[in-house]
Amino acid sequence: MSVPEAISLSGDYQTVGDPSGWLAGRLPTLAFYARVVRIVLAAAHRARRGRYGDADWIASSLAVRAAFERVGGRVSITGTREFIGLQEPCVFIGNHMSTAETFLLASVIQPFRPITFVVKRSLVEYPVFKHVMRARDPVVVGRVNPREDLKAVLEGGQARLRAGCSLVIFPQRTRTVEFDREAFNTIGVKLARRAGVPVVPLALKTDAWSNGRWLKDFGPIRPVEILRIAFGTPLGLEAGERAVHEAVIAFIEAQLRSWGVPGRQPGGSA
């Protein structure tokens, strides 16, 4: 399977066209998840048999993006040229707003460079989806013991980066629409410095695929919101960890402000 023609050479992308179908227009959440379940089942079937490769991952991710657009969702992807030209693996550090990024970033980054994620343990134990996630050889953290998580990320992350695989990491403790810089730790920058690779800032506005009240991964789909992904200029670690960490935060905050997303100020006020 070749890289789908839907991916442009620049990697940037904007949704064009309108949703189709009565059900998609009136019941977007139901229509969307009906399609996503079929996509995940097919991917898991291949993954269980050891036949879920890079091209399959890209195709699944593109299919989820198409499912989102078919119910009226719009996607905006910018800044991919910032990392496409890198001659070495990198660490993508971004805010974590919803489960959308886990599904969609493969179709944005993987066509140009191998990637995997730092994920919480529950994702590799999730019914059905665990087969897909395990097939991508992620770095797994427990989110219980910060010291053990740091060790897992530094050791596992370096091993993957040495093998030429870039890493996506969300340093927040949990998924949230409101960006809280105080909850955004330095684990990704520490990994990049230890491995001697650049950091690529990643800003995400994915609340169109909102978090659910009972099942966080399966919240309402809100086509009125544009799903946005933006990459920043790669950052070397010559200036030091703190400076790079602040630069990543500054990029994310600036993008979120431009998209109308409020941020949490130091001390807890929005």
VOGU-3710 file (C-alpha; in Angstrom, 3 decimals, decimal comma):
1> msvpeaisls> 0,000/0,000/0,000  1,459/3,380/-0,999  1,065/6,684/0,795  -2,435/7,912/-0,080  -2,685/10,607/-2,708  -4,750/12,682/-0,247  -1,473/13,760/1,384  0,059/16,764/-0,347  3,792/17,253/-0,707  3,647/20,123/1,795
11> gdyqtvgdps> 1,572/18,150/4,281  -0,651/21,154/5,048  -4,368/20,597/4,657  -7,720/22,391/4,733  -11,110/20,716/4,494  -13,128/21,602/1,402  -16,703/20,648/0,595  -19,819/20,001/2,652  -21,085/17,037/4,688  -23,194/14,453/2,915
21> gwlagrlptl> -26,185/12,450/4,034  -29,213/13,029/6,208  -27,865/11,113/9,220  -24,484/12,857/9,163  -26,068/16,280/9,108  -28,564/15,652/11,919  -26,834/13,074/14,103  -23,104/13,702/13,584  -21,956/11,897/16,732  -23,823/8,686/15,902
31> afyarvvriv> -22,787/8,753/12,247  -19,147/9,448/13,092  -18,668/6,736/15,702  -20,463/4,180/13,531  -17,740/4,712/10,926  -14,879/4,889/13,446  -15,877/1,578/15,024  -15,636/-0,113/11,620  -12,239/1,490/10,974  -10,853/0,388/14,347
41> laaahrarrg> -12,215/-3,154/14,013  -10,575/-3,554/10,617  -7,271/-2,117/11,886  -7,306/-4,336/14,982  -7,985/-7,394/12,821  -4,831/-6,708/10,808  -2,795/-5,759/13,893  -3,637/-9,018/15,701  -2,155/-10,868/12,733  0,986/-8,753/12,614
51> rygdadwias> -0,049/-7,154/9,324  -0,627/-3,556/10,440  2,254/-1,544/9,012  3,012/2,134/8,520  0,884/2,508/5,380  -2,050/0,814/7,131  -1,741/3,242/10,044  -1,774/6,211/7,679  -4,782/4,819/5,829  -6,726/4,256/9,070
61> slavraafer> -5,929/7,761/10,245  -7,028/9,251/6,934  -10,238/7,231/7,109  -11,017/8,688/10,547  -10,327/12,178/9,212  -12,675/11,509/6,298  -15,338/10,205/8,706  -15,089/13,424/10,695  -15,434/15,514/7,538  -18,404/13,461/6,303
71> vggrvsitgt> -20,418/14,575/9,332  -19,628/18,229/8,679  -16,323/18,537/10,534  -13,552/20,751/9,212  -9,808/20,179/9,600  -6,968/22,702/9,353  -3,337/21,531/9,356  -0,494/24,064/9,080  3,265/24,253/9,569  4,163/20,740/8,421
81> refiglqepc> 6,994/22,091/6,294  8,714/22,932/9,584  9,486/19,269/10,280  9,356/17,689/6,810  12,865/18,915/6,005  14,498/17,680/9,211  17,326/15,238/8,587  17,002/13,576/11,992  14,241/12,315/14,281  12,637/14,782/16,659
91> vfignhmsta> 10,349/15,084/19,659  6,941/16,638/18,985  5,652/18,327/22,153  2,033/19,437/22,237  -0,999/20,155/24,337  -3,515/17,340/24,726  -7,136/18,344/24,195  -9,011/15,190/23,162  -8,632/11,671/21,774  -8,640/13,127/18,245
101> etfllasviq> -4,886/13,663/18,155  -4,187/9,979/18,861  -6,240/9,058/15,798  -5,329/11,868/13,414  -1,638/12,703/13,841  -0,528/9,511/12,088  -1,903/10,800/8,780  -0,109/14,127/9,286  3,372/13,038/10,417  3,892/9,373/9,496
111> pfrpitfvvk> 3,921/9,944/5,701  7,097/12,019/6,164  8,850/10,363/9,119  8,258/7,363/11,381  6,565/8,273/14,666  5,141/6,735/17,755  3,557/8,134/20,911  4,132/8,295/24,623  0,821/6,879/25,879  -0,797/6,019/29,181
121> rslveypvfk> -1,056/2,321/29,976  -4,832/2,224/29,532  -4,449/2,768/25,769  -2,514/-0,479/25,353  -5,131/-2,297/27,446  -8,215/-0,759/25,794  -10,545/-3,376/24,257  -9,884/-3,878/20,517  -7,899/-0,627/20,102  -5,046/-2,086/22,175
131> hvmrardpvv> -4,005/-4,227/19,196  -3,580/-1,149/17,013  -1,711/0,813/19,671  0,659/-2,028/20,537  1,475/-2,483/16,846  2,922/1,049/16,840  5,456/0,269/19,612  4,603/3,237/21,868  6,398/4,290/25,035  4,013/3,380/27,857
141> vgrvnpredl> 3,678/5,303/31,133  1,539/4,467/34,147  0,675/8,030/35,264  1,011/6,864/38,869  4,701/7,241/39,708  6,320/10,309/38,057  9,817/8,954/38,635  9,025/5,672/36,887  7,328/7,554/34,036  10,385/9,767/33,560
151> kavleggqar> 12,623/6,696/33,414  10,300/4,985/30,916  10,214/8,043/28,650  13,955/8,723/28,782  14,968/5,111/28,208  12,203/4,066/25,831  12,197/7,380/24,010  15,938/7,349/23,406  15,769/3,793/22,069  13,151/4,768/19,514
161> lragcslvif> 14,891/8,011/18,547  18,178/6,140/18,026  16,273/3,820/15,685  15,123/6,847/13,664  11,571/7,006/15,035  10,301/10,417/16,166  8,142/10,701/19,270  4,925/12,578/20,058  4,516/13,501/23,704  1,772/15,361/25,572
171> pqrtrtvefd> 3,279/16,583/28,866  -0,054/17,448/30,514  -1,476/15,266/33,269  -4,824/14,926/31,498  -6,734/16,014/28,394  -8,286/19,460/28,722  -9,528/22,258/26,476  -8,104/24,988/28,683  -4,301/25,161/28,483  -2,586/25,273/31,878
181> reafntigvk> 1,128/26,034/31,609  1,672/24,972/35,223  0,497/21,445/34,353  2,763/21,265/31,276  5,907/19,504/32,454  9,389/19,372/30,911  9,603/15,631/30,242  9,615/16,052/26,448  12,407/18,625/26,520  14,440/16,430/28,869
191> larragvpvv> 14,113/13,543/26,424  15,160/15,687/23,456  18,220/16,996/25,300  19,234/13,518/26,426  18,839/12,140/22,893  20,418/15,159/21,178  17,469/15,803/18,840  15,347/18,900/18,149  11,944/19,702/19,600  8,997/20,568/17,331
201> plalktdaws> 6,214/22,542/19,083  2,702/21,257/18,368  -0,502/23,199/19,052  -3,840/21,402/18,970  -7,450/22,506/19,081  -9,418/19,277/18,871  -12,498/19,999/20,989  -14,636/19,310/17,904  -14,137/15,704/19,074  -15,064/16,511/22,644
211> ngrwlkdfgp> -14,373/14,538/25,795  -17,287/12,477/27,059  -18,884/12,678/30,477  -19,008/8,905/31,060  -16,498/7,623/28,517  -13,862/10,308/28,003  -12,761/8,995/24,605  -16,276/9,087/23,136  -17,708/12,553/23,619  -20,067/14,459/21,320
221> irpveilria> -18,849/15,459/17,861  -19,270/19,202/17,333  -18,867/20,087/13,646  -19,253/23,787/14,431  -15,694/23,738/15,826  -12,745/23,534/13,432  -10,230/20,826/14,337  -6,835/22,554/14,167  -3,264/21,218/14,128  -0,259/23,578/13,877
231> fgtplgleag> 3,481/22,869/14,006  6,148/25,344/15,053  9,782/25,867/14,095  12,125/23,108/15,321  14,092/24,099/18,412  17,607/22,976/19,273  18,607/22,581/22,895  21,589/24,934/22,739  19,651/27,574/24,677  18,914/25,134/27,487
241> eravheavia> 15,918/23,114/28,634  14,070/25,960/30,338  14,298/28,287/27,330  13,072/25,591/24,944  10,257/24,608/27,308  9,115/28,242/27,488  9,338/28,576/23,696  7,078/25,528/23,245  4,560/26,947/25,714  4,687/30,376/24,027
251> fieaqlrswg> 3,930/28,803/20,632  1,007/26,775/21,961  -0,464/29,707/23,878  -0,157/32,037/20,877  -1,871/29,552/18,583  -4,656/28,848/21,053  -5,272/32,573/21,550  -5,490/33,052/17,789  -8,070/30,234/17,720  -10,094/31,785/20,536
261> vpgrqpggsa> -9,165/29,271/23,247  -8,739/30,763/26,735  -5,710/29,856/28,819  -5,264/29,412/32,533  -3,107/32,094/34,114  -0,640/31,356/36,941  -2,590/31,050/40,170  -5,564/29,344/38,533  -7,570/32,133/36,865  -8,550/31,917/33,209
//
